[in-house]
Amino acid sequence: MSRVLNFSAGPSMLPEVVLNRAKDELLNWQNSGQSVMEMSHRGKSFLSIAQKLESSLRSVMGIPDNYKVLFLQGGATAQFAMIPMNLLQGKQTACYINSGAWSKKAISEAKKYCEVTVSASGEDGGYSTVPAVEQWQLDDQAAYLHYTSNETINGVEFSFIPEVGLPLVADMSSNILSRVLDVNKFGLIYAGSQKNMGPAGVTVVIVRDDLLAAQNPALPSVFSYAQQAASDSMLNTPATYNWYLLSLMLDWLEDLGGVSAIEKINISKSDKLYQAIDDSALYENNIDVGYRSRMNVPFVLSNPDLLPEFLLKASDNGMVELKGHRSVGGVRASIYNAMPEKGVDKLIQFMKEFERTH
Ligand SMILES: Cc1ncc(COP(=O)(O)O)c(C=O)c1O
């Protein structure tokens, strides 16, 4: 079977160049006589991979020196708890924007540690937009403001970086590395790896130094940003092979021209897909146009009875994982960095042909 176009929300497809390079180096990494999988994380070879990974990420994202970069485990879900554990630092409250299903999860986890002020919520509107900033209710005593820069399930993406006078914490799991970003505007950025960065198993945390100043000594070491930073994210044995794959992904992105180059491609891919949806009588996306996600494009069919056939025929044509999230239904096309533009073109062509024949 030839390789399919995988529109999954994550884990998602990886560039063939990256997979081939991993294949070439699988048994014998750079003449070391061993696979990266077999290397000690304390050995010279692996330490060189780890250093390169961090320096590539710093360079690709323009991460300033006063930020620590951590490569952790436990996914973004662990961060939902680690953020209040580490950042409250004696404060009682934290502000959260509820823009979709993932924000909501982050909020319910934070409630175990502090009072949560939901500064704005899109829930009543069915999460179809980002609540207007003028209406956000901020608590100036809060330790931070958390938001989800791209809601993977609902397909709502912030098109701006909020400036609110509180340390800004962003869950970028599904849009990190997809658009140019000024890291200086954030206190902390986190993201699971399995969408835009590589396979599942690594969580990137980028955190400004000053937020680590007064750590709670009672925190379990493995959950402490300061301790993880002090041990170069090797407090426990890291996900070594995944770190290596992440670094191959960053090489691929750099070769392509970096984040600004991929952003242009992402704009082109998502614009043409939304255009095809808007031009059709069969497909519909009801997200506020200014906040439509470039990464996750959900849409419904005006005749929902056609959905099973749509998905089956798409799969027969080599396009898989298009089923919408169970809470939303319909179709969701996740078009992360590794989805080639011609993959989106093929999907659009298929959608048009399906509409013409139904
Ligand atoms: C925006 C967002 N946040 C958090 C998560 C949870 O990530 P993980 O499964 O890595 O814990 C996901 C997973 O899809 C996500 O899309």
The ligand as a Gaussian input file, in Angstrom:
#p B3LYP/6-31G(d) Opt

LIG

0 1
 C       -4.757000      22.102000      22.246000
 C       -4.449000      20.805000      22.950000
 N       -4.086000      20.840000      24.251000
 C       -3.807000      19.719000      24.922000
 C       -3.891000      18.486000      24.321000
 C       -3.569000      17.253000      25.118000
 O       -2.337000      16.799000      24.717000
 P       -1.668000      15.463000      25.257000
 O       -2.504000      14.334000      24.744000
 O       -0.310000      15.513000      24.677000
 O       -1.671000      15.517000      26.744000
 C       -4.252000      18.392000      22.975000
 C       -4.337000      17.082000      22.310000
 O       -4.833000      16.906000      21.234000
 C       -4.547000      19.591000      22.272000
 O       -4.910000      19.552000      20.997000

